[in-house]
Amino acid sequence: MSDNPTGNQSPGRELSRREFLTRAGRFGAGALAAGALAGPAAAARSRVARSAKKVPTGGTVTWALEQDPGFIAPYGATLTINHTANELMYDSLLEWDPKLNIRPALATSYDVVNSKRILWNLRKGVQFHNGNELTADDVVYSFQQIMNPPLPGSTATIGQVPGIADVVRHSRYQVQMDLKAPDARVYGFLAWGRYSAIVPNNMYSMVNPSTQGIGTGPFMLNGSYVPNDHINYVKNPHFWKPGLPYLDAVNYKIITDEQSRIAAIKAGQIDGCVVSSDNAVALNGTPGLVVLHNLTAAFRELQFTIKAGENKPWADVRVRQAINLAINRQNLIDKVYAGYGDFSAHVAAGYGPWVIPEDQLHSTYEKYDLPAAKKLMSQAGVSGFNVTMTTFSTPSDFTALAALIKADLAQIGINVNIVPQDPVTFGAANSAGTFDWDLTARGMRGDVDGYVAEFNPSGPSGPTVYNKWFTGWLGSPGGNPKPIWRLVGNGRITLDTNKRLPMYHKLDTLLMQQLVEIPLISVSKFFVVRSHLKNMYVSFTDFNPALRTAYLVS
Amino acid sequence: MARFVAQRLAALVATLTAVSIIIFLAVRFLPGNILDLFFAGDNTATPQEIAAAEKQLGLTGSYPEQYWRWISHAFQGNLGRSLLSQQPVSAIMGSALPIDIELVILGIGLALVVGVPLGVLSAVRRDKGVDYFSRVAGLVGISVPSFWLATLLLIFTSRVFHWVPSLSYVSFFKHPIANLEEFALPALSISVFTLALVMRLVRATMLEVLNLDYVRTARAKGVRRRAVLVRHALRNALIPVVTVAGFEVGTIIVGAAIAEIIFGLPGVGYQIIHAIFQRDYPVVQAAALIIAATFIVVNFAVDLLYGLLDPRITVA
């Protein structure tokens, strides 16, 4: 099981006061490199040290969710918070460790019969929360829901599912998966777990899937999810990982207002929550509280539409390259995210070995070089233009980023009109391709293909994305998408990781030259936890799997 | 009286029908629908899959068809299901409504219980210390936004007393003390504006009434000062207060929505705000209709109260 996006990110770090002071005072690539996240070795050492002592068990953790999930059904949910809300309850066939190494979960191993057939060997003796034993029938049922999500989910998530043709029972503890074509995305998709929960056969007819669920995870529901209020979990005494979980219960309380979350943690009513970078800085050093941070996959980027027949100024690759050079990314990180972030290419910074190294981004692909930007604009024969850039009205970092980008681009004659929108309005225009520029964010993907699939018109996202955004790319001044199309298509069906890696490196460097989307920065996420809650980390996945192994000390 | 009530009831039904149409259209004229939330960005769902989801969620048909479907079901007590959670809207509103009812009662109650005596005291002790204090406090109360006050109260109690209201809704009928503890700060934050308004109004009308002939006559006839104030002056001064209190229910409901977000109370306002962002039409429609109906019914009740407060006002 080596087909993995192994990361060089640590499972999250505490912020020290010294670090804050240092970060606040430094600006530049060197400083950023010095503040880079600790590597896998450091994380491994800390785990070894911890395993030597007895971990306290028991206790209840109350964690504030910053958004209501709407429902906790495992399939067809598009909101990140949905998986955060139900991930303690479910397991997948595979899982990621905190460093995104793939490891066995409900499947102990798999046999690759041929490039289109995989046999999954299930772990024996695993019990669902209702006491039933996990068998192949449950896995078959689960995949039927994954491939055609019932209400309250939607079919919107099907695009994230690899090309699975069928999943059938092979024996009581063995499942046969047939693929439509060789597909390297399968393993990452299953380890991600976001859309691949394994539930008991016919679960949707046994419970109300909006508010209830049955899984094999370390915690099981205590009662039902109460929308806009709370979700309570208790320890699964029959969890298949011996000794886990350490906690007796985890209660999620939905508190959408950040100041209310901060007041609640200060008053001791909750044990942890997500906060913005500004509040993380303000809370650092508060007695009894610990601030944790880590990069997440949610990098920010500037999207364009390049449509056939429109001939907008940015259809010329030199203008896009000028825009890329004129944006001061370090300034964005320092001003908006208190210095916590990294440059990112099309594959999210921190996404294991698949990314373009940070030093290359700083020195070459995402270098801030205003004179070069002006020169490119001049070569393109563009003295300046007006453009509308839409972005999210909340969270506020998007509008703050937009304001800084506007100031940067004014220096090369581009007058940006910022239009903040609510997520649905933004999403509607984004899906329809009825925007000029969008300042948006990406998220976690199970496989590296998820970051580049939209650049291939013949792939699954061809009709829905490429044909609405990039119809004018081929044939535009300097536009050369064909090598990119080939690499996207071939990368997906190449199963050998060693062969895939150089393909995706090449692909990302080509995309950084074509820049039909301009990736900006990966940002850090911040947790504030009470100091008695241990073993917590901020997951790169943007979810909160740390609660599975967290414990309390007195 | 019966004819008046019948006329007002007919107007109430007509208003509610108009409001329901406006609400129905308003949410649909917003850009995008819930499918844009589901299918936004770089997902790879095909147009066929999107159309299937549209059908699955009941978003097909013309607007008149959809409106008729909604309103005819509503008359049968079926408010539909949330597009996001697939929970029955009636169940969502059933759990949310008690929170708003309690918040509104506490908010208005606090405003009247404190505002009226303070206004009377301020008028009776005109240009004295208590009057200056009340006037300054009233000015501050009218100027302070309720969302700001709510946040400030929360931060203050968490920092100073290391206490914030309970994070989960506690029913008054199960744990009255815990419930009142939970609602004290939200009710205070949403009542301050109305309290200040009522206090200033009572002061102004009391000052006016206290100078009228009948009050002077009553005093001259030897009626006790307390009786003059309460039975003669205050009763007349309360008529505009009742009007304002009726209108202020709307302000309190709006304030309650913000307070519910800040204090984590899943009331109707909380539901409607989230539902608007998610284009969850059935929830928005039901919640907005409930709020509109409440406002209309309260004002209807206020009209009826006039006659009770002042027998000279007839409803014929």
Chai-1 contact restraints between the chains, C-beta under 6 A:
chainA,res_idxA,chainB,res_idxB,connection_type,confidence,min_distance_angstrom,max_distance_angstrom,comment,restraint_id
A,G70,B,L84,contact,1.0,0.0,6.0,A-B,restraint_1
A,G70,B,S85,contact,1.0,0.0,6.0,A-B,restraint_2
A,F71,B,S85,contact,1.0,0.0,6.0,A-B,restraint_3
A,T78,B,F38,contact,1.0,0.0,6.0,A-B,restraint_4
A,L151,B,Q86,contact,1.0,0.0,6.0,A-B,restraint_5
A,P152,B,S85,contact,1.0,0.0,6.0,A-B,restraint_6
A,P152,B,Q86,contact,1.0,0.0,6.0,A-B,restraint_7
A,S154,B,F38,contact,1.0,0.0,6.0,A-B,restraint_8
A,S154,B,A53,contact,1.0,0.0,6.0,A-B,restraint_9
A,T155,B,A45,contact,1.0,0.0,6.0,A-B,restraint_10
A,T155,B,E49,contact,1.0,0.0,6.0,A-B,restraint_11
A,T155,B,A52,contact,1.0,0.0,6.0,A-B,restraint_12
A,T155,B,A53,contact,1.0,0.0,6.0,A-B,restraint_13
A,A156,B,F38,contact,1.0,0.0,6.0,A-B,restraint_14
A,A156,B,F39,contact,1.0,0.0,6.0,A-B,restraint_15
A,A156,B,N43,contact,1.0,0.0,6.0,A-B,restraint_16
A,A156,B,A45,contact,1.0,0.0,6.0,A-B,restraint_17
A,I158,B,A45,contact,1.0,0.0,6.0,A-B,restraint_18
A,G159,B,N43,contact,1.0,0.0,6.0,A-B,restraint_19
A,G159,B,T44,contact,1.0,0.0,6.0,A-B,restraint_20
A,G159,B,A45,contact,1.0,0.0,6.0,A-B,restraint_21
A,S210,B,S85,contact,1.0,0.0,6.0,A-B,restraint_22
A,S210,B,Q86,contact,1.0,0.0,6.0,A-B,restraint_23
A,S210,B,Q87,contact,1.0,0.0,6.0,A-B,restraint_24
A,P227,B,S85,contact,1.0,0.0,6.0,A-B,restraint_25
A,N228,B,P266,contact,1.0,0.0,6.0,A-B,restraint_26
A,N228,B,Y270,contact,1.0,0.0,6.0,A-B,restraint_27
A,D229,B,P266,contact,1.0,0.0,6.0,A-B,restraint_28
A,H230,B,S168,contact,1.0,0.0,6.0,A-B,restraint_29
A,K253,B,L167,contact,1.0,0.0,6.0,A-B,restraint_30
A,I255,B,G264,contact,1.0,0.0,6.0,A-B,restraint_31
A,T256,B,I261,contact,1.0,0.0,6.0,A-B,restraint_32
A,D257,B,I261,contact,1.0,0.0,6.0,A-B,restraint_33
A,D257,B,I262,contact,1.0,0.0,6.0,A-B,restraint_34
A,Q259,B,T151,contact,1.0,0.0,6.0,A-B,restraint_35
A,S260,B,L154,contact,1.0,0.0,6.0,A-B,restraint_36
A,S260,B,I262,contact,1.0,0.0,6.0,A-B,restraint_37
A,A263,B,L154,contact,1.0,0.0,6.0,A-B,restraint_38
A,A263,B,I155,contact,1.0,0.0,6.0,A-B,restraint_39
A,A263,B,S158,contact,1.0,0.0,6.0,A-B,restraint_40
A,A263,B,V164,contact,1.0,0.0,6.0,A-B,restraint_41
A,A264,B,V164,contact,1.0,0.0,6.0,A-B,restraint_42
A,K266,B,S158,contact,1.0,0.0,6.0,A-B,restraint_43
A,A267,B,S158,contact,1.0,0.0,6.0,A-B,restraint_44
A,A267,B,H162,contact,1.0,0.0,6.0,A-B,restraint_45
A,A267,B,W163,contact,1.0,0.0,6.0,A-B,restraint_46
A,A267,B,V164,contact,1.0,0.0,6.0,A-B,restraint_47
A,Q269,B,V164,contact,1.0,0.0,6.0,A-B,restraint_48
A,Q269,B,L167,contact,1.0,0.0,6.0,A-B,restraint_49
A,D422,B,F277,contact,1.0,0.0,6.0,A-B,restraint_50
A,V424,B,G32,contact,1.0,0.0,6.0,A-B,restraint_51
A,V424,B,D36,contact,1.0,0.0,6.0,A-B,restraint_52
A,V424,B,L37,contact,1.0,0.0,6.0,A-B,restraint_53
A,V424,B,R279,contact,1.0,0.0,6.0,A-B,restraint_54
A,T425,B,P31,contact,1.0,0.0,6.0,A-B,restraint_55
A,T425,B,G32,contact,1.0,0.0,6.0,A-B,restraint_56
A,G427,B,D36,contact,1.0,0.0,6.0,A-B,restraint_57
A,G427,B,L37,contact,1.0,0.0,6.0,A-B,restraint_58
A,G427,B,A40,contact,1.0,0.0,6.0,A-B,restraint_59
A,A428,B,P31,contact,1.0,0.0,6.0,A-B,restraint_60
A,A428,B,G32,contact,1.0,0.0,6.0,A-B,restraint_61
A,A428,B,D36,contact,1.0,0.0,6.0,A-B,restraint_62
A,N430,B,A40,contact,1.0,0.0,6.0,A-B,restraint_63
A,N430,B,G41,contact,1.0,0.0,6.0,A-B,restraint_64
A,S431,B,D36,contact,1.0,0.0,6.0,A-B,restraint_65
A,S431,B,F39,contact,1.0,0.0,6.0,A-B,restraint_66
A,S431,B,A40,contact,1.0,0.0,6.0,A-B,restraint_67
A,E454,B,D42,contact,1.0,0.0,6.0,A-B,restraint_68
A,P460,B,T44,contact,1.0,0.0,6.0,A-B,restraint_69
A,S461,B,T44,contact,1.0,0.0,6.0,A-B,restraint_70
A,T464,B,T44,contact,1.0,0.0,6.0,A-B,restraint_71
A,V465,B,D42,contact,1.0,0.0,6.0,A-B,restraint_72
